[in-house]
Amino acid sequence: MHHAFERLDSDCDGKVTQSEWMASRERLFERLDANGDGIVTAEERDSARARLERLCRTMQSRVQALFSQADANGDVRLSRDELMHAPRPMMERADSDHDGTLTRAELDRFVDALRAKVQAEAP
């Protein structure tokens, strides 16, 4: 999965330099500056916040759905056994060659596709 440190450590040397940190800030600014005019307006900020809130609601719904699917006996409690035997739709979707394992490349492609879907759904 794309972890924050890995995104910051662009040369993968196990350290985040000032230039890597600043490059991350530049990428953030570019995402916020929706019209590319070099200024992040209140509207662009609010739009980014709204996208994040929608993503959080979506993730909350998915977690609730996964919990419900895993709760085999319907007692609104999740045992270790229920969780371990729950469906694994995300892994199955990410495992593009269907060999029962995930490579880093498969996981990266899957996360990138999810990210693109979220961005496409944004207003």
Helices and strands as residue ranges (DSSP letters): H 4-8, H 18-32, H 42-70, H 80-84, H 89-94, H 104-121
